[in-house]
């Protein structure tokens, strides 16, 4: 049977009601797949680090460390679990990934134009002056757009690090 402190009960979505004599699988009822993957991991090892996804009453991501302990005769008598709520950390990582993906696309678009038009000018020697001027204007416009994007990224970086020395 298991004993939980109030914080662990809260993190696992079991509120603050004290119950005794519950088995670990009873405590994981609000977790994805009722914690079956986690339960199978901890049966095979004396020390496990894993993640649990709590689905109700509120979605939470938990990082769990589990270590077994022995009684005075050296017989395994139980496990100690440490739970850490990493929901916010995971959300920040997801937002950063989305942001990097978006920025990569935004940078690639003007760069593709710059490379395409400058390459055309360099390869084709007989381009009419008017066309060459139009291409150079596009290159200049896209270069300015790229410059603004890079400046925005530097400003975001300054805000994030608290550094104003760029």
Helices and strands as residue ranges (DSSP letters): H 6-11, H 24-27, G 32-35, H 36-43, E 47-54, E 60-70, E 76-85, H 87-123, H 129-161
